[in-house]
């Protein structure tokens, strides 16, 4: 009787999986040897009415509590039984942006997110989300057909993946610079078209463009401009205009003469002391 009650209590506790309000819990295990289950908390991704979302509505599943050993490939494989998965993206925090983001670079953002993460799983059809909400587990992350590396093997793989391919890196940099140059060219052409044209209220936008080219904003050019301004201010100063300026300049001149006289006396005494009598 006691053993039956324990089994029944364990079965009831498994059926009553604690989860946050509005979320469904999916138990997963790293491998068959693991007895304890880890829970993924999932819900259909939704935003407020009237706002745009980065992810497609009715086809996106929001996943909480994703462990570090569960990669995007593993998550896609675990949920593939619910329907064809279009994309999976792991993030450190939920995405608050309402506008689509540009795809990140795998070369310039290579550091993995430590700790637990959140995920956005996009299915090809809406029924994939409802099937995932009703999914029962536990699901195995690492299997014989799809083993997940851990420990030192995972560190070796991460180090090998951190070394970029020079050719792929060059292609990505060239693509980015071409897009940037095209964007700058379009902005310059638009600014040139709007130059001198009044807007709806009659205002004319003043730009840096003009008949004379502007000096480049370099440190050497800035220093030259500052030196010219200093020389211009020095020429504008009135020297010996007031009586006290004339008196102070005379006193400074006399002090310099006295100092030079004392230095000449010391030099002459030194030359006299160094002279020697040489008859032959």
Buried (B, 14 or more C-beta within 10 A) or exposed (E): EEEEEEEEEEEEEEEEBEBEEEBBBBBBBBEEEBEEBBBBBBBBBEEEEEEEBBBBEBBBBBBBBBBBBBBBEBBBBBBEEBBEBBBBBBEEEEBEEEEEEEEEEEEEEEEBEEEEBBBBBBBEEBEBBBBBBEBEBBBBBBEEEEEBEEEEEEEEEEEEEEEBEEEEBEEBEEEEEEEEEEEEEEEEEEEEEEEEEEEEEEEEEEEEEEEEEEEEEEEEEEEEEEEEEEEEEEEEEEEEEEEEEEEEEEEEEEEEEEEEEEEEEEEEEEEEEEEEEEEE
